[in-house]
């Protein structure tokens, strides 16, 4: 019993559990579609009515029948034109179902009156009532209003037809006619409703899917923002640790090496003449100290380049490019903007680290003879490009994110809201492109 009741409630759509805002959105969409279909239905019938008007002269030789058809077409054209005019008004656009029902009722009344005046059963009688049946298909709405509208129009049609001819009620064909008309209305109501149900459910499903997709998209954006914040905090902590290690290397180990060098100098001065065999050892120790000092300077510069903190991103890129050319012998072409562009320190550090990793990949893996570095800074965007003429990436566009430190580069670009692109150039070699919005662009 409960299942039957639920089935009936589902069929007539008394309550299908849909959210109210979704139902309101569907009703607004249904009103609009009803207006569009009613307009198309009325316009199509008006065109057919006017176009087929001259054929009445060929089809009907009976003057009485020709006069009835002329009256039916003229009055029908007025009703159809009235529907189109009503749908152009604000009230008609807000209540297209009311316009459809009222005009269909008027059309049914006129048709039944004209056929009643004609005074006979026949194919023309059934042909005249198709407006009532098929007009309901333009209505997008529940079953009960659809069925009620059809029954009202049918009752008006029957009443108008038999109003002046009560004796026709005793005709044997009357029962067949009324049965056929009722069956046609019932079929039209069910056909319209069977179209309405899947359309409504499809609309509500799309709304629910859009809502779920919106929630998922919001969660993804929140998780992405959280991940970006976590990556940023991790990189800040990493840079702070690098700075601490660089300071300790420079201060502690640097001072100890300076003390060792001073001890070597004082040793030479104390003994005056160094015994044979000891001098070369002291020179070797002195060379090792110098090499260690230079090595520590390189490590410190790699951990936290002072030129970046003191002179900014442009000079840091220029310095690293020059150092790379000096150490490796690779010809470096440098294209920098004129002057000193002010760049946010956090953004400068991220871009410098990406450039540092890219130039390291060139020296270690590319076997390149030449590398080009381009840096552009605008009020809204910072663009960096590193192109070499080496062997390029083994996989097109660097599809493996963990190859040659690309994952770390992408991670740094992601942390500052940038986009990193890696690919192979057609002429040979690899290319790294970094686009990052400036701090002003991100804040706006």
C-alpha positions in Angstrom: 0.0 0.0 0.0 2.8 2.4 0.9 4.6 1.6 -2.3 1.5 2.2 -4.4 1.0 5.6 -2.6 4.6 6.6 -3.2 4.2 5.6 -6.9 1.1 7.7 -7.2 2.8 10.7 -5.5 5.8 10.3 -7.8 3.6 10.0 -10.9 1.6 13.1 -10.2 4.6 14.8 -8.7 2.9 16.0 -5.6 6.1 15.8 -3.6 9.3 14.3 -5.1 11.6 15.8 -2.4 13.4 18.3 -4.6 14.8 21.4 -3.0 12.5 24.5 -3.2 15.0 26.6 -5.0 15.4 23.9 -7.7 11.7 23.6 -8.0 11.4 27.4 -8.3 14.1 27.4 -11.0 12.4 24.7 -12.9 9.0 26.4 -12.8 10.6 29.6 -14.2 12.3 27.5 -16.9 8.9 25.7 -17.6 7.1 29.0 -17.9 9.6 30.2 -20.5 9.5 27.0 -22.5 5.7 27.0 -22.4 5.8 30.5 -23.8 8.2 29.5 -26.5 6.2 26.4 -27.5 2.9 28.2 -27.3 4.3 31.0 -29.6 5.6 28.4 -32.1 2.3 26.5 -32.0 0.2 29.6 -32.5 2.4 30.9 -35.2 2.5 27.6 -37.0 -1.3 27.2 -36.9 -1.8 30.8 -38.0 0.4 30.3 -41.0 -1.4 27.0 -41.9 -4.8 28.6 -41.4 -4.0 31.5 -43.7 -2.1 29.4 -46.3 -4.8 26.8 -46.6 -7.6 29.3 -46.8 -7.8 29.5 -50.6 -8.1 25.7 -50.8 -11.5 25.8 -49.2 -12.8 27.0 -52.6 -11.6 23.8 -54.1 -12.6 21.4 -51.3 -16.1 22.7 -50.4 -18.7 23.2 -53.1 -21.5 23.6 -50.5 -22.0 27.3 -49.9 -23.1 26.7 -46.3 -20.0 24.6 -45.6 -17.8 27.1 -47.3 -19.2 29.9 -45.2 -18.7 27.9 -42.0 -15.1 27.2 -42.9 -14.5 30.8 -43.8 -15.9 31.9 -40.4 -13.9 29.3 -38.6 -10.6 30.3 -40.3 -11.2 34.0 -39.8 -12.1 33.7 -36.1 -9.4 31.2 -35.6 -6.8 33.5 -37.1 -8.0 36.3 -34.8 -7.6 34.0 -31.8 -4.1 32.8 -32.8 -3.0 36.4 -33.5 -4.4 37.2 -30.0 -2.2 34.5 -28.5 0.9 35.9 -30.2 0.0 39.4 -29.1 -0.7 38.3 -25.5 2.7 36.6 -25.2 4.4 39.8 -26.2 2.9 41.5 -23.1 4.6 41.3 -19.6 1.6 39.5 -18.1 1.6 37.0 -20.9 5.3 36.3 -20.5 4.8 35.8 -16.8 1.7 33.5 -17.2 2.0 31.7 -20.6 0.0 28.7 -19.3 -3.0 31.0 -18.6 -2.7 32.6 -22.0 -2.6 29.1 -23.6 -5.6 27.8 -21.6 -7.8 30.9 -22.1 -7.1 31.2 -25.8 -7.6 27.4 -26.3 -10.9 27.7 -24.5 -12.0 30.6 -26.7 -10.8 28.6 -29.8 -12.7 25.5 -28.6 -15.8 27.5 -28.0 -15.8 29.1 -31.4 -15.1 25.8 -33.2 -17.9 24.0 -31.3 -20.3 26.9 -32.0 -19.5 27.0 -35.7 -19.8 23.2 -36.0 -23.0 23.2 -34.0 -24.5 25.8 -36.4 -23.4 23.5 -39.2 -25.5 20.9 -37.6 -24.2 17.4 -38.4 -21.8 14.8 -37.4 -18.9 13.9 -39.6 -15.1 14.1 -40.0 -15.2 17.9 -39.7 -16.5 17.6 -36.2 -13.5 15.6 -34.9 -11.2 17.6 -37.0 -12.4 20.8 -35.4 -11.4 19.7 -31.8 -7.7 18.9 -32.5 -6.8 22.4 -31.1 -8.0 21.4 -27.6 -6.0 18.2 -27.6 -2.8 19.2 -29.2 -2.6 22.7 -27.7 -2.1 21.0 -24.3 1.2 19.5 -25.4 2.7 23.0 -25.4 2.1 23.2 -21.7 5.0 22.1 -19.4 3.4 21.4 -16.1 2.0 18.8 -13.7 -0.6 16.2 -14.6 -3.5 17.6 -12.6 -3.6 21.1 -14.0 -3.1 19.7 -17.5 -6.0 17.2 -17.1 -8.2 19.9 -15.5 -7.6 22.2 -18.4 -8.4 19.6 -20.9 -11.6 18.6 -19.2 -12.7 22.2 -18.9 -12.0 22.8 -22.6 -13.8 19.6 -23.5 -16.8 20.5 -21.4 -17.0 23.9 -23.0 -16.7 22.3 -26.5 -19.4 19.8 -25.8 -21.7 22.4 -24.2 -21.3 24.8 -27.0 -21.9 22.2 -29.6 -25.1 20.8 -28.1 -26.3 24.1 -26.7 -28.8 24.8 -29.4 -29.5 21.2 -30.4 -30.6 19.2 -27.4 -32.2 16.6 -29.7 -28.7 15.6 -30.8 -28.0 14.1 -27.4 -30.3 11.2 -28.3 -28.3 10.4 -31.4 -26.5 7.0 -31.2 -23.3 8.6 -32.3 -23.3 11.0 -29.4 -22.0 8.5 -26.9 -19.3 7.3 -29.3 -18.3 10.9 -30.0 -18.1 11.8 -26.3 -16.2 8.6 -25.5 -13.7 9.3 -28.3 -13.2 12.9 -27.2 -12.7 11.9 -23.6 -10.2 9.2 -24.6 -8.3 11.7 -26.8 -8.1 14.2 -23.9 -6.9 11.4 -21.5 -4.2 10.3 -24.1 -3.1 13.9 -24.6 -2.9 14.5 -20.8 -0.8 11.3 -20.3 1.4 12.0 -23.3 2.1 15.5 -22.1 2.8 14.2 -18.6 5.1 11.5 -19.8 7.1 14.2 -21.5 7.0 16.5 -18.5 8.2 13.9 -15.9 11.6 13.1 -17.6 12.1 16.8 -18.5 11.6 17.8 -14.9 13.8 15.1 -13.5 16.5 15.9 -16.0 16.4 19.6 -15.1 16.5 18.8 -11.3 19.3 16.3 -11.8 21.3 18.8 -13.7 20.8 21.3 -10.9 21.8 18.8 -8.3 24.8 17.8 -10.4 25.8 21.5 -10.8 25.4 22.0 -7.1 27.6 19.0 -6.3 30.2 20.1 -8.9 30.2 23.5 -7.3 30.7 22.0 -3.9 33.5 19.8 -5.2 35.1 22.7 -7.0 34.9 24.8 -3.9 36.5 22.0 -1.9 39.2 21.6 -4.5 39.9 25.3 -4.5 40.1 25.3 -0.7 42.4 22.3 -0.7 44.5 23.8 -3.4 44.8 27.1 -1.4 45.7 25.1 1.7 48.3 23.1 -0.3 49.7 26.3 -1.7 49.9 27.8 1.8 51.6 24.7 3.1 54.1 24.7 0.3 54.8 28.4 0.8 55.3 27.8 4.6 57.6 24.8 3.8 59.6 26.8 1.4 59.9 29.7 3.8 61.1 27.3 6.5 63.5 25.8 4.0 64.9 29.2 3.0 65.3 30.2 6.7 67.2 27.0 7.4 69.4 27.5 4.3 70.1 31.1 5.6 71.0 29.8 9.0 73.3 27.1 7.6 74.9 29.7 5.3 75.5 32.1 8.2 77.0 29.3 10.3 79.3 28.2 7.5 80.3 31.8 6.8 80.8 32.8 10.4 82.0 29.6 12.2 83.8 27.6 9.5 85.0 30.8 7.7 86.5 32.2 10.9 88.2 28.9 11.6 89.7 28.7 8.1 90.8 32.3 8.5 92.5 31.4 11.8 94.2 28.4 10.1 95.6 30.6 7.4 96.8 33.1 10.0 98.5 30.2 11.8 100.3 29.2 8.6 101.5 32.8 8.1 102.8 33.1 11.7 104.5 29.7 11.4 106.5 30.9 8.4 107.4 34.1 10.2 108.4 32.4 13.4 110.8 29.9 11.9 112.3 32.4 9.5 113.7 29.8 7.2 111.4 26.7 6.7 113.3 23.4 6.9 113.7 21.5 3.6 110.7 19.3 3.0 108.4 21.3 5.2 107.9 24.3 2.9 106.1 22.3 0.2 103.8 20.9 2.8 103.0 24.3 4.1 102.3 25.5 0.6 100.0 22.5 0.0 98.1 23.2 3.2 97.8 26.9 2.3 96.4 25.9 -1.1 93.9 23.5 0.5 92.8 26.3 2.8 92.3 28.7 -0.1 90.3 26.0 -2.0 88.2 25.3 1.0 87.5 29.0 1.5 86.4 29.3 -2.2 84.3 26.1 -1.8 82.5 27.4 1.3 81.9 30.7 -0.5 80.3 28.8 -3.4 78.2 26.7 -1.0 77.1 29.8 0.9 76.1 31.6 -2.3 74.1 28.5 -3.3 72.3 28.3 0.0 71.5 32.0 0.2 73.0 34.3 -2.4 73.8 37.7 -0.9 73.6 39.4 -4.3 69.8 38.6 -4.3 69.3 40.2 -0.9 71.5 43.2 -1.6 71.0 44.0 -5.3 67.7 42.3 -6.3 66.5 39.7 -8.8 67.9 41.2 -12.0 71.5 41.5 -10.7 71.3 38.1 -9.1 70.2 36.5 -12.5 73.0 38.4 -14.2 75.6 37.3 -11.6 74.6 33.6 -11.7 74.6 33.6 -15.6 78.1 35.2 -15.6 79.3 32.7 -13.0 77.9 29.8 -15.0 79.6 31.0 -18.2 82.9 31.5 -16.3 82.9 28.0 -14.7 81.5 25.9 -17.5 82.6 27.8 -20.7 79.0 27.7 -22.0 78.2 30.8 -24.0 75.4 32.7 -22.2 73.1 35.2 -23.9 71.4 37.4 -21.4 68.3 39.6 -22.1 67.3 41.7 -19.1 65.1 44.8 -18.8 66.9 48.1 -18.5 67.2 49.6 -15.0 66.4 47.9 -11.7 62.8 46.6 -11.6 61.4 46.3 -8.1 60.2 42.8 -7.4 58.7 41.4 -4.2 61.3 39.6 -2.1 59.3 36.4 -1.9 58.6 36.4 -5.6 62.3 37.2 -6.3 63.5 34.3 -4.3 61.1 31.8 -6.0 62.0 33.0 -9.5 65.7 32.9 -8.6 65.4 29.3 -7.3 63.6 28.2 -10.5 66.3 29.9 -12.6 69.1 28.4 -10.5 67.6 24.9 -11.0 67.1 25.5 -14.7 70.7 26.7 -15.3 72.0 23.8 -13.2 70.1 21.3 -15.4 71.7 22.9 -18.5 75.2 22.5 -17.0 74.7 19.0 -15.8 72.5 17.2 -18.3 72.0 19.2 -21.5 75.6 19.1 -23.0 74.8 22.5 -24.4 77.2 25.0 -26.0 74.9 28.0 -25.7 72.1 29.1 -23.4 69.8 32.1 -23.6 68.2 33.7 -20.6 65.3 36.2 -20.9 63.7 38.0 -18.1 60.8 40.4 -18.4 59.1 42.4 -15.6 55.8 44.2 -16.1 53.4 45.7 -13.5 51.3 42.6 -13.6 53.5 39.7 -14.8 57.1 38.4 -14.5 58.3 36.2 -17.3 61.5 34.1 -17.3 62.7 31.9 -20.2 65.8 29.7 -20.3 66.6 28.0 -23.7 69.6 25.9 -24.5 70.9 24.1 -27.6 71.6 20.8 -25.9 69.9 17.4 -26.3 66.6 18.4 -24.8 64.3 16.5 -22.5 64.1 12.7 -23.1 60.3 12.9 -22.9 58.4 15.5 -24.8 57.5 18.6 -22.8 59.1 17.1 -19.6 56.1 14.9 -18.9 57.9 13.3 -15.9 57.7 15.9 -13.2 60.4 14.3 -11.1 63.1 14.5 -13.9 65.9 16.9 -13.4 64.3 18.8 -10.5 61.2 19.8 -12.5 59.0 18.8 -9.6 60.7 21.3 -7.3 60.5 24.0 -10.0 56.8 23.4 -10.5 56.3 23.4 -6.8 58.0 26.8 -6.4 56.0 28.2 -9.3 52.8 26.9 -7.8 53.5 28.4 -4.4 53.6 31.9 -5.9 50.7 31.4 -8.2 52.8 31.0 -11.3 52.9 28.6 -14.2 55.9 26.6 -15.4 56.1 25.2 -18.9 58.9 22.9 -20.1 59.3 21.6 -23.6 61.8 20.9 -26.4 62.4 23.5 -29.1 62.2 22.4 -32.7 65.8 23.4 -33.5 67.1 21.2 -30.7 67.5 21.8 -27.0 65.2 22.3 -24.0 63.1 25.4 -22.9 61.8 26.4 -19.6 59.2 29.2 -19.3 58.0 30.7 -16.0 55.1 33.1 -15.8 54.3 34.6 -12.4 51.8 37.3 -11.6 53.3 40.1 -9.6 52.4 40.9 -6.0 50.2 43.9 -7.2 48.4 41.7 -9.7 47.7 39.0 -7.1 46.4 41.5 -4.5 44.1 43.2 -7.0 
